[in-house]
């Protein structure tokens, strides 16, 4: 069974940093692209970032480019999202998602973790 | 990176069928048969319903079906049930600067 478990969320002040982790199990992690997708309060799902299987290609939404960094450690079956210069509008539930290898669309999702940006 | 366009809400009575549309461009929905649909109950993980326009994950309900015409994809839910009340999202592979784009979401109300 595919399992994706996010951790590292919480309350952070504007301008602060936070690192999210996603522990993957139940599948060959290194064979799948991976995503971070977020849902701000009262809004829809929003692509944040994605990484290819090797970690050599990364993609970002314009709203987080130059502030967030996605990475993966295939030896630890773990996906990361380093978030910096956080803004109130970054407040959301962040989901880790596995991507279908040939078309990138997510096919399995974690339960999500809340990031609150507030002073 | 514009989101795909979905109606904000749809509704139907138990037993009826409803269709949710997802409109994009030739750079995403119209250009590839890589459209997925998700069901999202608040507080839970989104669930994949349809992939590659019309394929269902094995073992999933055949009450959910997908199709595409031009730049618009559609999700049809037949035999509506109370538990179908949820938010529904489409996503598509895109040739833009990000590999995937999501729709804005549609809230389904079962009357």
Interface residues (C-beta under 8 A of the other chain):
Chain A: X33 X35 X37 X44 X45 X46 X47 X50 X59 X60 X61 X62 X95 X97 X99 X100 X103 X104 X105 X106 X107 X108 X109 X110 X111 X112
Chain B: X1 X3 X32 X34 X35 X36 X38 X40 X44 X45 X46 X47 X48 X51 X52 X57 X87 X89 X91 X92 X93 X97 X98 X99 X100 X101 X102 X103 X104 X105
